[in-house]
């Protein structure tokens, strides 16, 4: 019986060759539509159910760990599984192949947007995309709320986070920090499982890994700043998105709310409508939704880089990608050896639950922000003391956008159509209305 059990366990988890893993990671990278939920489900089906390269408990433990980290959790999950299978080279290969297909497509679409984005037909097309994105964000809000708001305290955290960021302009990182501290302190710290010792990985080895990957992340960006000057837009992009990589908990929907505070209001790199356009492009392509940052970096450097705008735009996209995704390898290669220990740390699990609840409030803020800028042509932002108010001009309500958003809601919620199909339908209908002179 023991021999049979051992044989079954051995058959349950298989180790592929590196070449086989590369082919599978490339396939996942090309097919990873649908945002984090779709990507995590795709990896579960391929890696756990079909290939049996990692078992269910370890996959879920890794997912929980990645959700504690800033940055795109699906990318980091792929990097972790690659590391578990083939060490550092496996992690690098998995992470890169998860990101690169979508990154190349976003770069192409960014170039086309810079060239054609202001054409009436292109604007009509993007109006349909933006209307669909609004419904997609609502769906994401409801999905995350069902998962993250399991107790009354979590609902209170979500409401407080929404009020803080929407009405008082509290920075997103501060909200995350406060929620994490609250979650950590509210836990009793009791656990029925004794923590596993972390001495399996010497502290010196962990520090060496941290220093190495910190240098990989920061050194090229310092080189860009030294070459172009610290005030150049490329240096600003490197600094801004590096800061974003440290504080962006909650994925692309949450990061957009924080990005808007600086990208739109402080740097004036993009308009609110262009931010929504960028998320719409990221929604239609494989890879992490946080690739919306590449769109922002391209347009910022294209417009403000000087010299050849196309070359600057490409450099802006590269710098943005590096600043956004290089930290993922740092977090995973430093933290991966401790994932098993994390399963026995109830205070950290409680902190994660509180952050997840706060992120629901932030996504609600994003939903309202999207709705105002998609459905109204004119929005006035005003302050009454510490209170911030967004006042839409109701005469500027775009009824075509309202109808397209309603169509997207119908397709997503009633007919359960996919993201790509919904976006395509709304974009096509918007283009048809434009061709008929109705939009």
ABEGO torsion letter per residue (X at the ends): XAAAAAAAAAAABBBBBAAAAAAAAAAAAAABBGEAAAAAAAAAAAAAAAAGABBAAAAAAAAAAAAABBEBAAAAAAAAAAAAAAEAAAAAAAAAAAAAAAAAAAAAAAAAAAAAAABAAAAAAAAAAAAAAAAAAAAAAAAAAAAABABAAAAAAAAAAAAAAAAAGBBAAAAAAAAAAAAAAABAGBBABBBBBAAABBAAAAAAAAAAAAAAAAAAAAAAAAAAEAABAAAAAAAAAAAAAAABBGEAAAAAAAAAAAAAAAAGABBAAAAAAAAAAAAABBEBAAAAAAAAAAAAAAAAAEEBAAAAAAAAAAAAAAAAAAAAAAAAAAAAAAAAAAAABAAAAAAAAAAAAAAAAAAAAAAAAAAAAAABABBBBBBBEABBBBBBBAAABBAAAAAAAAAAAAAAAAAGBBAAAAAAAAAAAAAAAAAAGAX
